Structure formats: C-alpha cells, structure tokens
C-alpha cells in the first residue's frame, strides 16, 4: 500500500484538520466529535441540514458543508458510522429555532446512530426530523442494509434541501422536498478495482484483472454479479438500463445525469462514460438537461463509476440551479 498516511487511526482527524485549515473563514472544526460545520451556523431563520456517514466517501459529506448545502457533517471512521453521541452533539451545536433535518444514507449503523441522536435531541427540546436516502438500484438488501443503499444520489437530496432551507422553508417543507427528490433518484455503480482502507493496508476484496463487480456498494459490498470486463458501451449500457428500468424513466422525461467517480478513475474516463450514457438516454427519448461529472461520493481509491438519474420537474430543477458555496472549488 502506498498512501499519504501517518498512523491509520489518525487518518480521519488529520484529514478534517487539513480541510478546516484550508477553509478558515467558512468552516469550523470540532475535533471531539469529528464535526465540520459552517462558521455561521446555526442561523435563526434557517433549518439546519446535517449528514454524517463513514469517512472514505469524500467529498461526501464533510466537503459539502457550506451555503446552499449542509450546515454540518460528523463522519465516523473509514466506512464506519459516526457514534451516536457525535451526531447528538452536532445536532445540539447547529440547532436553530426552525429545526434540524438529518440526512442518512440507508446503512444499518448510520440509521442506528442517527435515530438514537434524534431521540436524544428531541428529548432536549430540539425540533428534528430524519430522512433516509436509498437511491441504489443494484440490490434490495446488502451486507450493510435492510432495503436499498444510499449512494451518490444523496448529492441531489443535499442540494435540494439545502437550497430550500436557504430560501427559508420550514422543516416540514424541507423534509417534503427531500423525500420527493429521493423518490425520483436512482443510481447504479460498478467497480473495476477494489479499494484499500488505510487501517487494513490491502485491498478490501479480490477482483481479477479481467473482471468487474457490477452493482458494487460504496464500502466494497458485493453487487449483482461479478462479470468479465467488456467494452465501455456494454458496461455503461448495463448501468443505464438498470437505472432507467427501475423507476421507470420514460421517453419525454427531463433528467439530471450524474457520472460519479468512485475515487480511482481518471476524469477523462468519466467523461467518456458520460458521453455514452447521454447518447443511450437520448436514444430512449430521455433528455439530460443537467449534467454532473466528477467525484461526488467515492469509495477511497476504488476505480469505477456510478450513473445517477433524477427525474426533473420545475420545482426540483429550480432547487438544483440555486447557488452553493462549498470547499470543492472548480476554476
């Protein structure tokens, strides 16, 4: 393993420290709780948005804290849910009079931590609701979940509820919007290689050079099946078909199309995947009108990609178009 790591147990803390040092005017770091929060949070006239999950998926979620998106994020260790007390302390720190919305990718450990934190915060008088994100179409149940997993589609939920909160919407309205976006968002991913967690020091699973894992989870969980490496057109076609057929999307739909890198795929390949997916959608009469290509929800250094579609209407499209200011800068 070759990585920029000191002691693996310090990996997350040192990453968060670097993130805060790079953004001193906009982010606050609270080491005791792995907490990254907006420097101006909470604000009295705004619902606070919080998401956690394990580390290793960056930029999700600590690098999506800022105006128009999250107010705070409190990750756990790599691929591990944050402790419930981290989430509870985070909720208390960012609680506003308009309440707190917790966003949770649907994994068993995350659900337990956030549900416990919600109960504790509510007992303290905080107005709080929890929304579960489950956009992955690959499998119904997995090593980590009961039901579908939350993967890269969480970006669109964060973006929409963040925009609504900035507009001053109340907690029930922000929750409604989050549920709506989640209901029309679908994702399918595949791995070309395994990833290597710092504490393990070796690949999380074995994947032969001529094989891919179709439908892989973002923690390396098994997907639908292990397959032979094929042409890009064939593999992208399988991802697109799985996503389109699930909702299902139909001719005439306007969609947001995301090609998300899992951490180890060159940006050129991601744009190649985007081009093939765009062409295949238009051949079905589905119109991509908003485009997202890059790394949004990764799996450390895994080579691979996921395809996400969001069925758009006027409300969702307007929310996705709202400005956001987060640490990921594109020049």
C-alpha positions as CSV (number, residue, x, y, z in Angstrom):
1,X,0.0,0.0,0.0
2,X,1.3,3.5,-0.9
3,X,-0.7,6.2,0.7
4,X,-0.2,9.6,2.4
5,X,-0.9,8.2,5.9
6,X,0.8,8.6,9.3
7,X,-0.9,6.4,11.9
8,X,-4.1,5.0,10.3
9,X,-6.1,5.7,13.4
10,X,-5.3,9.4,12.9
11,X,-6.3,9.5,9.2
12,X,-9.8,11.0,9.6
13,X,-8.8,13.6,12.2
14,X,-5.8,14.7,10.1
15,X,-8.0,14.9,7.0
16,X,-10.6,17.1,8.8
17,X,-7.9,19.3,10.3
18,X,-6.5,19.9,6.8
19,X,-10.0,20.7,5.4
20,X,-10.6,23.2,8.2
21,X,-7.1,24.9,7.8
22,X,-7.8,25.2,4.0
23,X,-11.1,27.0,4.7
24,X,-10.6,29.0,7.9
25,X,-13.2,31.7,7.1
26,X,-16.1,29.4,6.3
27,X,-15.6,26.2,8.3
28,X,-15.3,25.3,12.0
29,X,-13.7,22.1,13.1
30,X,-14.6,20.5,16.5
31,X,-12.2,17.6,16.9
32,X,-14.0,15.9,19.8
33,X,-16.9,15.0,17.5
34,X,-15.3,14.8,14.0
35,X,-17.5,17.8,13.4
36,X,-17.2,20.1,10.4
37,X,-19.7,22.9,10.4
38,X,-20.4,26.2,8.7
39,X,-18.8,29.0,10.6
40,X,-22.1,31.0,10.6
41,X,-24.3,28.1,11.7
42,X,-26.8,28.0,13.2
43,X,-28.9,30.8,11.7
44,X,-32.3,31.7,13.3
45,X,-34.2,31.9,10.1
46,X,-33.0,28.7,8.5
47,X,-33.5,24.9,9.0
48,X,-30.1,23.3,9.7
49,X,-29.1,20.4,7.5
50,X,-26.8,17.7,8.9
51,X,-25.4,14.5,7.3
52,X,-22.8,12.0,8.6
53,X,-21.9,8.5,7.4
54,X,-18.5,7.0,7.5
55,X,-15.4,8.6,6.1
56,X,-13.8,7.4,2.9
57,X,-16.6,8.8,0.6
58,X,-15.1,12.3,0.2
59,X,-16.2,14.8,-0.9
60,X,-19.3,13.4,0.7
61,X,-20.1,14.7,3.2
62,X,-17.6,16.9,5.0
63,X,-16.6,18.7,1.8
64,X,-20.3,19.6,1.0
65,X,-20.7,21.9,4.0
66,X,-21.5,25.4,3.1
67,X,-24.2,27.8,2.0
68,X,-26.8,26.1,-0.2
69,X,-25.9,22.6,1.1
70,X,-25.0,21.1,4.5
71,X,-24.7,23.1,7.7
72,X,-22.6,20.3,9.4
73,X,-21.2,16.9,8.9
74,X,-19.9,14.5,11.5
75,X,-18.3,11.4,9.9
76,X,-17.2,8.2,11.6
77,X,-14.0,6.3,10.9
78,X,-13.4,5.0,7.4
79,X,-16.5,3.0,6.3
80,X,-17.9,3.2,9.9
81,X,-21.0,5.1,11.1
82,X,-20.3,8.0,13.5
83,X,-21.0,7.3,17.1
84,X,-24.5,8.4,18.2
85,X,-23.0,11.0,20.7
86,X,-21.1,12.6,17.8
87,X,-24.4,13.1,15.9
88,X,-26.2,14.2,19.1
89,X,-23.6,16.9,19.9
90,X,-23.6,18.0,16.3
91,X,-27.4,18.5,16.4
92,X,-27.2,20.5,19.6
93,X,-24.5,22.7,18.2
94,X,-26.3,23.6,15.0
95,X,-29.9,23.5,16.2
96,X,-31.9,26.5,15.1
97,X,-35.4,27.7,16.1
98,X,-36.6,26.3,12.7
99,X,-35.3,22.9,13.5
100,X,-32.8,20.4,12.1
101,X,-33.1,17.9,9.3
102,X,-30.8,14.8,9.5
103,X,-30.0,13.1,6.2
104,X,-28.9,9.5,6.5
105,X,-27.7,7.1,3.7
106,X,-29.6,3.8,4.3
107,X,-27.0,1.7,6.1
108,X,-27.7,-0.1,9.4
109,X,-25.1,1.5,11.5
110,X,-25.9,5.0,10.3
111,X,-29.6,4.5,10.9
112,X,-29.0,3.4,14.5
113,X,-26.7,6.3,15.3
114,X,-28.9,9.0,13.8
115,X,-32.2,7.6,15.2
116,X,-30.6,7.5,18.7
117,X,-29.3,11.0,18.3
118,X,-32.7,12.2,17.1
119,X,-34.4,10.7,20.2
120,X,-31.8,12.4,22.5
121,X,-32.1,15.7,20.8
122,X,-35.9,15.7,20.8
123,X,-35.8,14.9,24.5
124,X,-33.8,18.1,24.9
125,X,-36.5,20.1,23.1
126,X,-34.8,20.3,19.6
127,X,-37.2,20.1,16.7
128,X,-35.6,17.4,14.5
129,X,-36.6,15.1,11.6
130,X,-34.6,12.3,9.8
131,X,-34.8,11.5,6.1
132,X,-33.3,8.2,4.8
133,X,-31.8,8.1,1.3
134,X,-31.9,4.9,-0.7
135,X,-31.2,5.5,-4.4
136,X,-29.2,2.4,-5.2
137,X,-31.0,0.0,-7.5
138,X,-28.3,-2.7,-7.5
139,X,-29.6,-4.8,-4.7
140,X,-32.6,-4.7,-2.3
141,X,-30.7,-5.9,0.8
142,X,-26.9,-5.9,1.3
143,X,-24.2,-6.7,3.8
144,X,-24.8,-3.3,5.4
145,X,-28.5,-2.6,4.9
146,X,-32.1,-3.6,5.2
147,X,-33.5,-2.2,2.0
148,X,-31.7,-0.2,-0.6
149,X,-28.4,1.5,-0.1
150,X,-27.9,5.3,-0.2
151,X,-25.1,6.2,-2.6
152,X,-24.2,9.1,-5.0
153,X,-27.9,10.2,-5.4
154,X,-27.5,11.7,-1.9
155,X,-25.9,14.7,-3.6
156,X,-29.2,15.7,-5.2
157,X,-31.1,15.4,-1.9
158,X,-28.4,17.5,-0.1
159,X,-28.5,20.1,-2.9
160,X,-32.3,20.4,-3.0
161,X,-33.0,20.5,0.8
162,X,-30.0,22.9,1.2
163,X,-31.5,25.3,-1.4
164,X,-34.9,25.1,0.2
165,X,-33.5,25.8,3.6
166,X,-31.7,28.8,2.3
167,X,-35.0,30.1,0.9
168,X,-36.4,30.0,4.5
169,X,-38.7,26.9,4.1
170,X,-39.9,25.4,7.3
171,X,-38.8,21.9,8.5
172,X,-41.8,20.1,7.1
173,X,-41.4,21.7,3.7
174,X,-37.7,20.9,3.6
175,X,-38.4,17.3,4.6
176,X,-41.1,17.0,1.8
177,X,-38.7,18.2,-0.8
178,X,-36.0,15.7,0.4
179,X,-38.5,12.9,0.2
180,X,-39.6,14.0,-3.3
181,X,-36.1,14.1,-4.7
182,X,-35.1,10.8,-3.2
183,X,-38.3,9.2,-4.7
184,X,-37.2,10.2,-8.3
185,X,-33.5,9.5,-7.9
186,X,-31.9,6.2,-8.9
187,X,-28.2,5.0,-9.0
188,X,-26.2,2.0,-10.2
189,X,-22.4,1.6,-9.8
190,X,-19.7,-0.8,-10.8
191,X,-16.1,-1.4,-9.6
192,X,-13.1,-2.0,-11.8
193,X,-10.8,-2.5,-8.8
194,X,-11.2,-2.9,-5.0
195,X,-10.3,-0.1,-2.6
196,X,-7.7,-0.1,0.2
197,X,-8.7,1.2,3.6
198,X,-5.7,2.8,5.5
199,X,-6.2,0.6,8.6
200,X,-6.3,-2.6,6.5
201,X,-3.4,-1.9,4.2
202,X,-4.5,-4.2,1.5
203,X,-7.5,-4.4,-1.0
204,X,-10.8,-4.9,0.6
205,X,-11.7,-7.7,-1.8
206,X,-10.1,-9.6,-4.6
207,X,-11.1,-8.7,-8.2
208,X,-9.2,-10.3,-11.0
209,X,-7.7,-8.1,-13.8
210,X,-10.3,-9.3,-16.3
211,X,-13.3,-8.9,-14.0
212,X,-15.6,-6.2,-12.7
213,X,-18.1,-6.1,-9.9
214,X,-21.5,-4.9,-11.3
215,X,-23.7,-3.1,-8.7
216,X,-20.9,-2.8,-6.1
217,X,-21.6,-0.8,-2.9
218,X,-19.5,2.1,-1.8
219,X,-18.0,0.1,1.0
220,X,-17.0,-2.7,-1.3
221,X,-20.2,-4.7,-0.7
222,X,-21.0,-7.3,-3.3
223,X,-23.2,-6.2,-6.2
224,X,-25.5,-8.0,-8.6
225,X,-22.7,-10.2,-10.0
226,X,-19.1,-10.5,-11.0
227,X,-18.7,-10.2,-14.7
228,X,-16.0,-10.2,-17.4
229,X,-14.5,-6.8,-18.4
230,X,-16.2,-5.6,-21.6
231,X,-16.4,-2.6,-23.8
232,X,-17.3,0.8,-22.2
233,X,-20.5,0.8,-24.3
234,X,-21.6,-2.5,-23.0
235,X,-20.9,-1.8,-19.3
236,X,-22.4,1.7,-19.4
237,X,-25.4,0.3,-21.2
238,X,-26.0,-2.1,-18.3
239,X,-25.8,0.7,-15.8
240,X,-28.1,2.9,-17.7
241,X,-30.7,0.1,-18.3
242,X,-30.7,-0.8,-14.6
243,X,-31.4,2.8,-13.6
244,X,-33.9,3.6,-16.3
245,X,-35.9,0.4,-15.9
246,X,-36.2,0.8,-12.1
247,X,-38.3,4.0,-11.7
248,X,-39.0,3.5,-14.6
249,X,-37.9,6.6,-16.6
250,X,-39.7,7.1,-19.8
251,X,-39.5,8.8,-23.2
252,X,-40.1,12.5,-22.7
253,X,-38.6,12.7,-19.2
254,X,-36.2,15.5,-18.5
255,X,-33.4,14.3,-16.2
256,X,-30.2,15.3,-14.3
257,X,-27.5,12.8,-15.3
258,X,-24.5,12.3,-12.9
259,X,-21.5,10.2,-13.7
260,X,-19.7,9.8,-10.3
261,X,-16.2,8.5,-10.0
262,X,-15.5,6.1,-7.1
263,X,-12.1,7.6,-6.3
264,X,-9.6,6.0,-8.7
265,X,-10.9,6.6,-12.2
266,X,-9.4,9.3,-14.4
267,X,-11.7,12.2,-15.2
268,X,-11.3,11.5,-18.9
269,X,-12.8,8.1,-18.5
270,X,-15.7,9.6,-16.5
271,X,-16.4,12.0,-19.4
272,X,-16.3,9.0,-21.8
273,X,-18.8,7.2,-19.6
274,X,-21.0,10.4,-19.5
275,X,-20.9,10.6,-23.3
276,X,-22.0,7.0,-23.7
277,X,-24.7,7.4,-21.1
278,X,-26.0,10.6,-22.6
279,X,-26.2,9.0,-26.1
280,X,-28.0,5.9,-24.7
281,X,-30.6,8.1,-22.9
282,X,-31.4,10.3,-25.9
283,X,-31.9,7.2,-28.0
284,X,-34.6,6.3,-25.5
285,X,-36.2,9.7,-25.7
286,X,-34.9,10.8,-22.3
287,X,-33.4,14.3,-22.2
288,X,-30.4,15.0,-19.9
289,X,-30.7,18.7,-19.2
290,X,-28.4,19.0,-16.1
291,X,-25.0,17.3,-16.2
292,X,-22.7,16.3,-13.3
293,X,-19.3,14.6,-14.0
294,X,-16.7,14.1,-11.3
295,X,-16.3,12.6,-7.8
296,X,-19.3,13.2,-5.5
297,X,-19.5,10.1,-3.4
298,X,-16.4,7.9,-3.5
299,X,-15.0,4.6,-2.1
300,X,-11.5,5.7,-1.2
301,X,-9.3,4.7,-4.2
302,X,-11.7,2.3,-5.9
303,X,-11.6,2.5,-9.7
304,X,-15.1,2.5,-11.0
305,X,-18.1,4.7,-11.6
306,X,-21.8,5.1,-10.9
307,X,-24.6,6.5,-13.0
308,X,-27.4,8.5,-11.3
309,X,-30.6,9.9,-12.9
310,X,-33.1,12.3,-11.3
311,X,-36.4,12.9,-13.0
312,X,-36.9,16.6,-13.0
313,X,-39.9,18.9,-12.7
314,X,-40.0,22.6,-12.4
315,X,-39.5,22.6,-8.6
316,X,-36.6,20.2,-8.5
317,X,-34.8,21.8,-11.4
318,X,-35.1,25.2,-9.8
319,X,-33.7,24.0,-6.5
320,X,-30.7,22.3,-8.2
321,X,-30.0,25.5,-10.1
322,X,-29.6,27.5,-6.8
323,X,-26.1,28.6,-6.0
324,X,-24.0,26.8,-3.4
325,X,-20.6,27.6,-1.8
326,X,-18.7,24.5,-0.6
327,X,-15.0,23.7,-0.3
328,X,-14.8,21.8,-3.6
329,X,-13.7,24.6,-5.9
330,X,-13.7,24.4,-9.7
331,X,-11.7,27.0,-11.6
